[in-house]
Amino acid sequence: MIRPAIRHYHRVTIISVVGLSALMGFNSGIVPPWLTLAFVSLAVLLRGRNLSPRLFRTLAAIVTFLNLGMSVFVGATAYKETQDIVFFFGPLFNAIVAVALLFPVDRKLDWKLCVGTLMLAVTAVIGGGEVSDHLLFIAFCAAFVFYLNSSYFSEREPHERIPEGYFRPFLLCLLAGWSFGIFIFVFFPRTIQWSNPFGLRDRQTLTGYSGGLSLNGTGPSPSSALALVVEPLDSADRNWLAVNGQDLYFRGNVLDRFDGLKWHQTFTAAEPLRIHRVGRPRTRLHGIKIYREPHSNQWIVYPGQLWGIELPYRTTGRALIDESGNVLRAVPGYFRYSYQVDFEETPLHYFGRPELSDDEEEAYKEVPETFAARPFFTKWLNSMDKPKAKAELNDLLLILAKHFQKNYKAVLAGEAKTLESFLTDKREGHCEYFATAATLALRSWGVPARVVLGFRGGQFNRLSQVLEVRDQNAHAWVEVFTVNGWLRFDPTPLVRRIPQFAWLEEFELWSGAAKYWFSRYVVDYNTRTQTELLINIGKSSLVQESRKLRLHVEWRWVFLIVALAASAIWWLQRKKGFFTRGRRKGNQLPGYYVEFQRKLRRLGFYRMPHETYRVFHQRIAHPDIAPSLVAETDKRLEKDLYAA
């Protein structure tokens, strides 16, 4: 077994550190992939050619200048779009990495590589925050330790070979450090909850639900990124959510005025959140906990008829609510937060006064004059079965639903088109077109109506037992005023998302469950969770009582895991000598020479009792054994046995 030289060790650690930091930048989205790949490739190309020193330094200076300029440009552009300073630092630290890669032999520039890769990795964790970002950061820290170690020795003895068993203490120390860190994290109390301090106030949304509706765009984003995670608070709610979750409506905000292109909200007066309900719910109340992914929207979504809501003051400030039932945060920001909701599943929504004021009734019946007078709109209204003069509301809704179901096709996303093109030509579109057309038709018939934005349904994850609502579940529907409150009416024909690949569906289940578990038991792990963990440890199962999580442990599985771990350690030590390989006690030979002797015995060479190692090595002659290997082994053994 030939030991690699320290210079090769240093080279491998450089590749590992740079590769992991670049991968973290790509995964978190703070560094464009082409930026690092372009400059790393160019650095390798320049170092691999036989160029004169002056020409090489000139090209290196030009590439460095371009790298810094493009990084600053990309960072400034990303900052302008997102208003988040993290996306400015990412390309800047990536530039420092590229500068160091242009001079991989110059040890004085190693500190640039250290600072650049470390800060790029930290920025990626802050900017991403996903479970994959944290796992990559743990691997990066381990690789960074080896890189610092190799840099220390490469400056002194770059051509020396690494001693036998040199990495074993490193690996054991890493395992011990990780184990001790997990122990401290689980059992020592934490009183401060950390949050991302770099997300600024006006960061724009990137999800399908943005709180606005404009008919000049492509509609809700088809992105599969998580927007909400809905956790049931007891087993009954879990079973109910597994059956009904895919058709559950999460109400966001209301829009009441249409200008022919965009919808706007005019009734914006809000007051501190106080929920007063008269009477009792008609059906059973459901309790859920909603985890809202980082988002700049002030709107707080909730399902059904709201009976109770518990919001975190730290991330929402004072929660406000208006007469339309819009719940919003007083303090905007790009944060992840969770809140509990008690609701009754019903198509009716009532909040505020039981009747409309004159201003509200006028606004909810308004159709833009320039829009209503156009021939295509009048022709479209006349194409439907004309309602009777005193038709019931249910009859009007049935006429609309049948007309859309028979003559139109719903798509998840599509090219931008006008409402005229949707109604008369294309006859297909996403939910925003259906909601707009239905609202204008109802208003033309004298019925107060408005557009509501939010999410519809999600996928129940059988692994984590939660409902996952993604960006592609963003939806728009209609609310119609009745004597009992606002009635939900969804004119969009149902479109079920059919997965194309079974393995991709399974991957989404596991990745969604991993993200939920990481957020629930790592990011949101606090003093209360620790107290419940210590109080309830040693019980027999994992249950939930009175909406409090209590952790129980199956001791037979604990004993089985401990027994398996002990057996594995015994086998590694007995059969492989894992913990003592390469260490000599008394006359014990080094591990590499034990393996060398085994190979010789298979070929028929045995050292006689009267022979020294040098004499034994001199009589070894076999085609399968290179003389250089024997000489190298003899030299190493003499050094290890007799060196002071």
C-alpha positions as CSV (number, residue, x, y, z in Angstrom):
1,M,0.0,0.0,0.0
2,I,1.6,3.2,-1.2
3,R,0.9,6.3,0.9
4,P,0.1,9.4,-1.1
5,A,2.3,12.5,-0.9
6,I,1.2,15.5,1.1
7,R,1.0,17.6,-2.0
8,H,-1.5,15.2,-3.5
9,Y,-3.4,15.3,-0.2
10,H,-3.5,19.1,-0.4
11,R,-4.7,19.0,-4.0
12,V,-7.6,16.6,-3.2
13,T,-8.7,18.8,-0.3
14,I,-8.7,21.9,-2.5
15,I,-10.9,20.2,-5.0
16,S,-13.2,18.9,-2.3
17,V,-13.6,22.3,-0.5
18,V,-14.1,24.2,-3.8
19,G,-16.5,21.6,-5.1
20,L,-18.7,21.5,-2.0
21,S,-18.8,25.3,-1.7
22,A,-19.8,25.7,-5.3
23,L,-22.4,23.0,-5.0
24,M,-23.9,24.8,-2.0
25,G,-24.0,28.0,-4.0
26,F,-25.8,26.2,-6.8
27,N,-28.2,24.4,-4.5
28,S,-29.2,27.5,-2.6
29,G,-29.5,29.6,-5.7
30,I,-27.2,32.5,-4.6
31,V,-24.6,31.7,-7.3
32,P,-25.4,31.2,-11.0
33,P,-23.9,27.9,-12.1
34,W,-22.2,29.2,-15.2
35,L,-20.3,31.8,-13.2
36,T,-18.1,29.4,-11.1
37,L,-17.9,26.7,-13.9
38,A,-16.7,29.3,-16.4
39,F,-13.8,30.6,-14.2
40,V,-12.8,27.2,-12.8
41,S,-12.6,25.8,-16.3
42,L,-10.6,28.8,-17.5
43,A,-8.2,28.5,-14.5
44,V,-7.6,24.9,-15.3
45,L,-7.0,25.7,-18.9
46,L,-4.5,28.4,-18.1
47,R,-2.6,26.3,-15.6
48,G,-2.5,23.4,-18.0
49,R,-0.8,25.2,-20.9
50,N,2.9,26.0,-21.2
51,L,2.6,29.7,-21.2
52,S,5.3,32.2,-20.4
53,P,5.0,33.7,-16.9
54,R,4.4,37.2,-18.2
55,L,1.6,36.1,-20.5
56,F,0.1,33.9,-17.9
57,R,0.0,36.7,-15.3
58,T,-1.5,39.1,-17.9
59,L,-4.3,36.6,-18.7
60,A,-4.8,35.9,-15.0
61,A,-5.2,39.6,-14.3
62,I,-7.7,40.0,-17.1
63,V,-9.8,37.0,-16.0
64,T,-9.7,38.2,-12.4
65,F,-10.9,41.6,-13.3
66,L,-13.7,40.2,-15.5
67,N,-14.7,37.8,-12.7
68,L,-14.9,40.5,-10.1
69,G,-16.8,42.8,-12.5
70,M,-19.3,40.2,-13.5
71,S,-19.8,39.0,-9.9
72,V,-20.5,42.5,-8.8
73,F,-22.9,43.0,-11.7
74,V,-24.8,39.7,-11.0
75,G,-24.9,40.5,-7.3
76,A,-26.2,44.0,-7.8
77,T,-28.8,42.7,-10.2
78,A,-30.0,40.0,-7.8
79,Y,-30.0,42.5,-5.0
80,K,-32.1,44.9,-7.0
81,E,-34.7,42.2,-7.8
82,T,-34.8,40.5,-4.4
83,Q,-33.8,43.3,-2.0
84,D,-31.8,40.7,-0.1
85,I,-28.1,41.4,0.6
86,V,-27.3,37.7,0.7
87,F,-27.6,37.5,-3.0
88,F,-25.0,40.2,-3.3
89,F,-22.4,38.5,-1.1
90,G,-22.8,35.1,-2.9
91,P,-21.2,36.1,-6.3
92,L,-18.7,38.3,-4.5
93,F,-17.3,35.4,-2.5
94,N,-17.5,33.2,-5.6
95,A,-15.2,35.7,-7.2
96,I,-12.7,35.4,-4.4
97,V,-12.7,31.6,-4.9
98,A,-12.0,32.1,-8.6
99,V,-9.1,34.4,-7.9
100,A,-7.5,31.8,-5.6
101,L,-8.0,29.1,-8.2
102,L,-6.0,31.1,-10.7
103,F,-2.9,30.8,-8.5
104,P,-3.2,27.3,-7.0
105,V,0.6,27.0,-6.4
106,D,1.1,30.3,-4.6
107,R,0.7,29.5,-0.9
108,K,0.3,33.2,0.0
109,L,-3.1,33.1,-1.7
110,D,-4.4,30.2,0.3
111,W,-6.1,32.5,2.7
112,K,-8.2,33.9,-0.2
113,L,-9.4,30.4,-0.9
114,C,-10.1,29.8,2.8
115,V,-12.1,33.1,3.2
116,G,-13.9,32.7,-0.1
117,T,-15.1,29.2,0.3
118,L,-16.0,29.6,4.0
119,M,-18.0,32.7,3.5
120,L,-19.6,31.4,0.3
121,A,-20.7,28.3,2.3
122,V,-22.1,30.4,5.2
123,T,-23.9,32.6,2.7
124,A,-25.4,29.6,1.0
125,V,-26.8,28.3,4.3
126,I,-28.3,31.7,5.1
127,G,-29.7,32.2,1.6
128,G,-31.0,28.7,1.2
129,G,-31.9,27.2,4.6
130,E,-33.0,23.9,3.2
131,V,-32.1,20.6,4.8
132,S,-29.8,19.8,1.8
133,D,-27.9,23.1,2.4
134,H,-27.3,22.2,6.1
135,L,-26.1,18.6,5.2
136,L,-23.8,20.0,2.6
137,F,-22.4,22.5,5.1
138,I,-21.7,19.8,7.6
139,A,-19.7,17.9,4.8
140,F,-18.0,21.2,3.9
141,C,-16.9,21.8,7.5
142,A,-15.4,18.3,7.6
143,A,-13.6,18.8,4.3
144,F,-12.4,22.2,5.4
145,V,-10.7,20.7,8.5
146,F,-8.7,18.4,6.2
147,Y,-7.9,21.3,3.9
148,L,-6.4,23.4,6.7
149,N,-4.4,20.4,7.9
150,S,-3.0,19.7,4.4
151,S,-2.2,23.4,3.9
152,Y,-0.2,23.4,7.1
153,F,2.0,20.4,6.1
154,S,2.3,21.3,2.4
155,E,4.2,24.5,3.3
156,R,6.8,22.5,5.2
157,E,7.1,19.0,3.6
158,P,5.0,18.9,0.4
159,H,6.8,15.8,-1.0
160,E,6.7,13.7,2.2
161,R,4.3,10.8,2.3
162,I,1.4,10.7,4.8
163,P,2.0,8.4,7.7
164,E,0.1,5.1,8.0
165,G,-3.2,5.5,9.8
166,Y,-3.0,9.3,9.8
167,F,-6.7,9.9,9.0
168,R,-8.1,7.5,11.5
169,P,-7.9,9.9,14.5
170,F,-9.5,12.6,12.3
171,L,-12.5,10.5,11.5
172,L,-12.9,9.4,15.1
173,C,-12.7,13.0,16.2
174,L,-15.3,14.1,13.6
175,L,-17.7,11.3,14.8
176,A,-17.1,12.2,18.4
177,G,-17.7,15.9,17.6
178,W,-20.9,15.3,15.7
179,S,-22.2,13.0,18.5
180,F,-21.3,15.5,21.2
181,G,-22.9,18.3,19.2
182,I,-26.1,16.3,18.8
183,F,-26.1,15.6,22.5
184,I,-25.7,19.3,23.4
185,F,-28.4,20.3,20.9
186,V,-31.0,17.8,22.3
187,F,-30.4,18.1,26.0
188,F,-29.1,21.6,26.7
189,P,-31.8,24.4,26.7
190,R,-31.9,27.1,24.2
191,T,-33.6,30.4,25.0
192,I,-32.9,32.4,21.8
193,Q,-34.5,31.4,18.5
194,W,-32.3,32.6,15.6
195,S,-33.8,34.0,12.3
196,N,-32.3,35.2,9.1
197,P,-31.3,38.8,9.7
198,F,-30.4,39.5,6.0
199,G,-33.9,39.3,4.5
200,L,-35.0,42.8,3.9
201,R,-38.5,44.3,4.1
202,D,-39.4,44.5,0.4
203,R,-38.3,41.2,-1.0
204,Q,-40.6,40.2,-3.8
205,T,-42.4,36.9,-3.8
206,L,-41.3,34.0,-6.0
207,T,-44.2,31.7,-5.4
208,G,-47.4,31.1,-7.2
209,Y,-49.5,33.0,-4.7
210,S,-48.5,36.7,-4.8
211,G,-51.7,38.4,-3.5
212,G,-52.3,40.1,-6.8
213,L,-54.1,39.2,-10.1
214,S,-53.2,40.5,-13.5
215,L,-54.4,39.0,-16.8
216,N,-51.2,40.0,-18.7
217,G,-49.1,37.3,-17.1
218,T,-48.8,33.5,-17.3
219,G,-50.8,32.8,-14.1
220,P,-49.8,30.8,-11.1
221,S,-46.2,29.5,-11.1
222,P,-46.0,25.7,-11.8
223,S,-43.2,25.4,-9.4
224,S,-43.3,22.4,-7.0
225,A,-41.6,24.3,-4.2
226,L,-43.4,24.1,-0.8
227,A,-45.6,27.0,0.1
228,L,-47.4,25.6,3.2
229,V,-47.0,22.5,5.4
230,V,-50.2,21.7,7.3
231,E,-49.8,19.6,10.4
232,P,-52.9,18.1,12.1
233,L,-53.1,18.5,15.9
234,D,-54.6,15.1,16.7
235,S,-55.3,11.7,15.1
236,A,-58.9,12.6,14.1
237,D,-57.8,15.7,12.2
238,R,-55.0,13.7,10.6
239,N,-57.5,11.2,9.2
240,W,-59.8,13.9,8.1
241,L,-56.9,15.8,6.4
242,A,-55.7,12.7,4.6
243,V,-59.2,12.3,3.0
244,N,-60.2,15.9,2.4
245,G,-56.9,17.7,2.1
246,Q,-56.7,17.6,-1.7
247,D,-59.9,19.7,-1.9
248,L,-59.3,22.1,1.0
249,Y,-59.4,25.9,0.2
250,F,-56.9,28.1,1.9
251,R,-58.3,31.6,1.8
252,G,-55.7,34.4,1.3
253,N,-56.9,37.9,0.3
254,V,-59.9,39.5,-1.5
255,L,-59.9,41.7,-4.6
256,D,-62.9,43.8,-5.4
257,R,-62.2,46.3,-8.3
258,F,-61.3,45.4,-11.9
259,D,-59.8,47.9,-14.3
260,G,-59.9,45.7,-17.4
261,L,-56.5,44.2,-16.8
262,K,-55.7,44.0,-13.1
263,W,-57.7,43.4,-9.9
264,H,-57.3,45.7,-6.9
265,Q,-58.3,45.8,-3.3
266,T,-60.1,49.0,-2.3
267,F,-61.4,48.1,1.2
268,T,-58.1,48.1,3.2
269,A,-59.1,49.4,6.6
270,A,-58.0,46.9,9.2
271,E,-58.0,46.6,13.0
272,P,-56.2,44.4,15.5
273,L,-57.2,40.7,15.2
274,R,-60.2,39.8,17.4
275,I,-62.4,37.0,16.5
276,H,-65.9,37.1,17.9
277,R,-68.3,34.4,16.6
278,V,-72.0,34.3,17.5
279,G,-73.4,30.9,18.2
280,R,-71.7,27.5,17.8
281,P,-70.2,25.8,14.8
282,R,-72.6,23.6,12.8
283,T,-69.9,20.9,12.3
284,R,-66.8,19.7,14.2
285,L,-64.0,22.2,14.5
286,H,-60.6,21.1,13.1
287,G,-57.3,22.1,14.6
288,I,-54.2,22.4,12.4
289,K,-50.8,24.0,12.6
290,I,-49.6,25.8,9.4
291,Y,-45.9,26.2,8.6
292,R,-45.6,29.1,6.2
293,E,-42.4,29.0,4.1
294,P,-40.3,32.2,3.8
295,H,-42.4,34.7,1.9
296,S,-42.8,38.5,1.7
297,N,-46.6,38.5,1.5
298,Q,-48.3,40.0,4.4
299,W,-51.4,37.9,3.9
300,I,-52.0,35.0,6.2
301,V,-53.9,32.1,4.6
302,Y,-56.4,29.9,6.5
303,P,-59.0,27.3,5.5
304,G,-62.7,27.3,6.0
305,Q,-64.6,29.4,8.5
306,L,-62.2,30.9,11.0
307,W,-63.0,30.3,14.7
308,G,-59.6,30.8,16.3
309,I,-56.0,31.6,15.3
310,E,-52.8,31.8,17.3
311,L,-50.0,33.8,15.5
312,P,-46.4,34.3,16.6
313,Y,-45.9,38.0,17.6
314,R,-42.2,37.8,17.0
315,T,-42.5,37.3,13.2
316,T,-45.9,38.9,12.5
317,G,-45.9,41.8,14.8
318,R,-49.5,42.7,15.5
319,A,-51.9,40.7,13.3
320,L,-54.7,42.7,11.6
321,I,-58.0,41.8,10.1
322,D,-60.5,43.7,7.9
323,E,-64.2,43.3,7.3
324,S,-63.5,41.1,4.2
325,G,-61.8,38.5,6.4
326,N,-58.3,39.3,5.2
327,V,-55.7,38.5,7.9
328,L,-52.4,40.1,7.5
329,R,-49.1,40.8,9.3
330,A,-48.4,44.3,10.5
331,V,-44.6,43.6,10.1
332,P,-43.6,42.4,6.7
333,G,-40.5,40.4,6.2
334,Y,-39.0,37.3,4.6
335,F,-39.4,34.8,7.4
336,R,-40.6,31.3,8.0
337,Y,-43.3,31.1,10.7
338,S,-46.0,28.8,12.0
339,Y,-49.4,29.4,13.5
340,Q,-52.4,27.4,14.8
341,V,-55.9,27.6,13.3
342,D,-59.2,26.3,14.5
343,F,-61.7,26.2,11.6
344,E,-65.0,24.8,10.4
345,E,-65.0,23.4,6.9
346,T,-67.9,25.1,5.1
347,P,-68.3,27.0,1.7
348,L,-69.7,30.0,3.6
349,H,-67.5,32.7,4.9
350,Y,-68.9,35.4,7.3
351,F,-66.9,38.1,8.9
352,G,-68.0,41.7,9.7
353,R,-71.5,43.1,9.3
354,P,-74.3,40.8,8.1
355,E,-75.2,43.3,5.4
356,L,-73.4,45.3,2.8
357,S,-73.1,49.1,2.9
358,D,-74.0,51.2,-0.1
359,D,-70.4,51.7,-1.0
360,E,-69.6,48.0,-0.7
361,E,-72.7,47.0,-2.7
362,E,-71.8,49.4,-5.5
363,A,-68.2,48.2,-5.6
364,Y,-69.1,44.5,-5.6
365,K,-71.6,45.1,-8.6
366,E,-69.2,47.3,-10.6
367,V,-68.3,46.3,-14.1
368,P,-65.9,48.7,-16.0
369,E,-67.8,50.7,-18.5
370,T,-65.2,50.4,-21.2
371,F,-65.3,46.7,-20.7
372,A,-69.0,46.1,-20.3
373,A,-69.8,48.0,-23.5
374,R,-67.6,46.0,-25.7
375,P,-69.4,43.6,-28.1
376,F,-67.5,40.5,-27.3
377,F,-68.5,40.6,-23.6
378,T,-72.2,41.2,-24.4
379,K,-72.1,38.4,-27.0
380,W,-70.5,36.1,-24.5
381,L,-73.2,36.8,-21.9
382,N,-75.9,36.2,-24.4
383,S,-74.4,32.9,-25.4
384,M,-75.3,31.3,-22.1
385,D,-78.8,30.2,-21.1
386,K,-80.5,33.5,-20.1
387,P,-81.5,33.5,-16.4
388,K,-85.0,34.3,-15.5
389,A,-85.9,37.8,-14.3
390,K,-86.0,36.6,-10.7
391,A,-83.8,33.6,-10.9
392,E,-82.4,32.1,-7.7
393,L,-78.7,32.5,-6.9
394,N,-78.2,28.7,-7.2
395,D,-79.6,28.8,-10.7
396,L,-77.2,31.5,-11.8
397,L,-74.2,29.6,-10.4
398,L,-75.4,26.4,-12.1
399,I,-75.7,28.2,-15.4
400,L,-72.1,29.5,-15.1
401,A,-70.7,26.2,-14.0
402,K,-72.3,24.3,-16.8
403,H,-71.2,26.8,-19.4
404,F,-67.6,26.7,-18.3
405,Q,-67.6,22.9,-18.0
406,K,-69.1,22.4,-21.4
407,N,-67.2,25.0,-23.5
408,Y,-63.9,25.7,-21.8
409,K,-60.8,23.9,-20.7
410,A,-58.7,24.6,-17.6
411,V,-54.9,24.5,-17.8
412,L,-52.4,24.9,-15.0
413,A,-50.4,27.6,-16.8
414,G,-50.2,29.0,-20.3
415,E,-49.1,31.9,-22.4
416,A,-50.4,35.4,-21.7
417,K,-53.7,36.3,-23.3
418,T,-56.4,38.9,-23.0
419,L,-59.8,38.1,-21.4
420,E,-61.4,38.7,-24.8
421,S,-59.1,36.0,-26.3
422,F,-60.0,33.6,-23.5
423,L,-63.8,34.1,-23.9
424,T,-64.1,34.0,-27.7
425,D,-61.0,32.4,-29.2
426,K,-58.7,30.3,-27.1
427,R,-61.4,29.0,-24.7
428,E,-58.7,27.7,-22.3
429,G,-56.9,29.3,-19.5
430,H,-55.9,29.1,-15.8
431,C,-58.1,29.8,-12.8
432,E,-57.6,33.6,-12.9
433,Y,-59.5,33.9,-16.2
434,F,-62.3,31.7,-15.0
435,A,-62.6,33.7,-11.7
436,T,-62.5,37.0,-13.5
437,A,-65.1,36.0,-16.1
438,A,-67.5,34.5,-13.5
439,T,-67.2,37.6,-11.3
440,L,-68.0,40.0,-14.1
441,A,-70.9,37.8,-15.3
442,L,-72.5,37.7,-11.8
443,R,-72.1,41.5,-11.4
444,S,-73.7,42.0,-14.7
445,W,-76.7,40.1,-13.4
446,G,-76.8,42.2,-10.3
447,V,-75.2,39.8,-7.9
448,P,-72.4,41.1,-5.5
449,A,-69.3,39.1,-6.2
450,R,-65.5,39.4,-5.7
451,V,-62.3,37.4,-6.4
452,V,-60.5,35.5,-3.7
453,L,-56.9,34.3,-4.0
454,G,-55.2,31.6,-2.0
455,F,-54.4,27.9,-2.4
456,R,-56.5,24.9,-3.2
457,G,-55.6,21.4,-1.9
458,G,-52.3,19.7,-1.6
459,Q,-50.7,16.3,-1.3
460,F,-51.0,14.3,1.9
461,N,-47.5,12.9,2.7
462,R,-48.0,9.4,4.1
463,L,-44.5,9.5,5.6
464,S,-44.6,12.7,7.6
465,Q,-48.4,12.6,8.0
466,V,-48.8,16.2,6.9
467,L,-50.5,18.0,4.0
468,E,-48.0,19.6,1.6
469,V,-49.3,22.7,-0.3
470,R,-47.0,23.8,-3.1
471,D,-46.7,26.9,-5.3
472,Q,-48.5,25.1,-8.1
473,N,-51.6,24.8,-5.8
474,A,-52.1,28.6,-6.0
475,H,-55.7,29.3,-7.0
476,A,-58.3,31.9,-7.6
477,W,-62.1,31.6,-7.1
478,V,-65.2,33.7,-6.5
479,E,-67.2,34.6,-3.4
480,V,-70.9,35.6,-3.8
481,F,-72.8,37.5,-1.2
482,T,-75.9,35.8,0.4
483,V,-78.0,36.4,3.4
484,N,-75.9,33.9,5.3
485,G,-72.6,35.4,4.4
486,W,-70.2,35.1,1.4
487,L,-70.6,31.8,-0.5
488,R,-67.6,30.2,-2.2
489,F,-68.0,29.5,-5.9
490,D,-65.2,27.9,-7.9
491,P,-66.0,28.2,-11.7
492,T,-62.7,26.6,-12.8
493,P,-63.1,23.0,-14.0
494,L,-61.1,20.6,-11.8
495,V,-57.7,19.7,-13.1
496,R,-55.9,16.8,-11.3
497,R,-52.1,16.7,-11.5
498,I,-51.2,13.3,-12.7
499,P,-47.5,12.4,-11.9
500,Q,-45.6,11.2,-15.0
501,F,-43.0,9.1,-13.1
502,A,-43.6,7.0,-10.1
503,W,-40.1,7.4,-8.9
504,L,-40.4,11.2,-9.0
505,E,-43.5,11.1,-7.0
506,E,-41.7,8.9,-4.4
507,F,-38.8,11.2,-4.4
508,E,-41.0,14.2,-3.7
509,L,-42.6,12.3,-0.8
510,W,-39.2,11.6,0.8
511,S,-37.8,15.0,0.2
512,G,-40.9,16.7,1.6
513,A,-40.9,14.5,4.7
514,A,-37.2,15.2,5.2
515,K,-37.7,19.0,5.0
516,Y,-40.7,18.8,7.4
517,W,-38.8,16.7,9.9
518,F,-35.8,19.0,9.7
519,S,-37.9,22.2,10.1
520,R,-40.0,20.7,12.9
521,Y,-37.3,19.0,15.0
522,V,-34.2,21.1,14.2
523,V,-35.1,24.6,13.1
524,D,-38.1,24.9,15.4
525,Y,-36.6,22.9,18.2
526,N,-36.9,25.1,21.3
527,T,-37.0,24.9,25.1
528,R,-40.6,23.7,25.2
529,T,-39.8,20.8,22.9
530,Q,-36.8,19.9,25.0
531,T,-38.8,19.9,28.2
532,E,-41.4,17.6,26.7
533,L,-38.6,15.3,25.4
534,L,-37.0,14.9,28.8
535,I,-40.3,14.5,30.6
536,N,-41.8,11.9,28.3
537,I,-38.6,9.8,27.5
538,G,-38.9,6.2,28.2
539,K,-42.6,5.7,27.4
540,S,-43.9,3.2,24.9
541,S,-45.2,5.0,21.8
542,L,-45.4,8.2,19.9
543,V,-48.8,9.9,20.6
544,Q,-50.4,13.3,20.8
545,E,-52.6,14.3,23.6
546,S,-54.3,17.6,24.2
547,R,-52.4,19.0,21.2
548,K,-49.1,18.6,23.1
549,L,-46.3,16.5,21.5
550,R,-45.1,13.8,23.8
551,L,-42.2,11.6,22.9
552,H,-42.0,8.0,23.9
553,V,-39.3,5.4,23.2
554,E,-39.6,1.7,22.4
555,W,-36.9,0.4,24.6
556,R,-36.7,-2.9,22.8
557,W,-35.7,-1.1,19.6
558,V,-33.1,0.9,21.6
559,F,-31.6,-2.3,23.0
560,L,-31.6,-3.8,19.6
561,I,-29.8,-0.8,18.0
562,V,-27.2,-0.7,20.9
563,A,-26.6,-4.5,20.4
564,L,-26.1,-4.1,16.7
565,A,-23.7,-1.2,17.2
566,A,-21.7,-3.1,19.8
567,S,-21.5,-6.1,17.5
568,A,-20.3,-4.0,14.6
569,I,-17.6,-2.4,16.7
570,W,-16.5,-5.9,17.9
571,W,-16.4,-7.2,14.4
572,L,-14.4,-4.2,13.1
573,Q,-11.8,-4.6,15.9
574,R,-11.6,-8.4,15.8
575,K,-11.5,-9.0,12.1
576,K,-10.2,-5.7,10.7
577,G,-8.3,-4.2,13.6
578,F,-10.0,-0.9,12.8
579,F,-9.1,0.9,16.0
580,T,-5.6,-0.4,16.4
581,R,-4.4,-0.7,12.8
582,G,-1.1,1.0,12.2
583,R,-0.3,1.3,15.9
584,R,2.5,-0.8,17.4
585,K,2.5,-2.2,20.9
586,G,5.7,-4.0,21.8
587,N,6.8,-6.2,18.9
588,Q,3.5,-5.8,17.0
589,L,4.1,-5.1,13.3
590,P,2.6,-2.2,11.4
591,G,-0.7,-2.9,9.6
592,Y,0.7,-2.4,6.1
593,Y,3.4,-5.0,6.8
594,V,0.8,-7.5,8.1
595,E,-1.0,-7.2,4.8
596,F,2.3,-7.5,2.9
597,Q,3.1,-10.8,4.7
598,R,-0.3,-12.2,3.9
599,K,0.3,-11.6,0.2
600,L,3.7,-13.2,0.4
601,R,2.3,-16.3,2.2
602,R,-0.2,-16.8,-0.6
603,L,2.7,-16.9,-3.0
604,G,4.7,-19.3,-0.8
605,F,7.2,-17.0,0.9
606,Y,7.6,-17.4,4.7
607,R,10.1,-15.7,6.9
608,M,12.2,-18.2,8.9
609,P,12.7,-17.7,12.6
610,H,16.5,-17.1,12.2
611,E,16.0,-14.6,9.3
612,T,16.1,-10.8,9.7
613,Y,13.6,-8.8,7.8
614,R,16.3,-7.5,5.5
615,V,17.6,-11.1,4.6
616,F,14.0,-12.2,4.1
617,H,13.3,-9.4,1.7
618,Q,16.5,-10.1,-0.3
619,R,15.3,-13.6,-1.2
620,I,11.9,-12.6,-2.4
621,A,11.6,-13.0,-6.2
622,H,8.3,-13.4,-7.9
623,P,6.8,-12.0,-11.1
624,D,3.7,-10.7,-9.2
625,I,5.8,-8.7,-6.8
626,A,7.7,-5.7,-8.1
627,P,11.2,-5.3,-6.7
628,S,10.5,-1.6,-6.1
629,L,7.5,-2.5,-3.8
630,V,9.8,-4.8,-1.8
631,A,12.5,-2.1,-1.5
632,E,9.9,0.6,-0.5
633,T,8.4,-1.8,2.1
634,D,11.8,-2.7,3.6
635,K,12.7,1.0,3.9
636,R,9.4,1.9,5.6
637,L,9.6,-1.1,8.0
638,E,13.1,-0.2,9.0
639,K,12.1,3.4,9.7
640,D,9.0,2.4,11.7
641,L,10.8,-0.3,13.7
642,Y,14.1,1.3,14.5
643,A,13.7,5.0,14.1
644,A,14.0,6.9,17.4
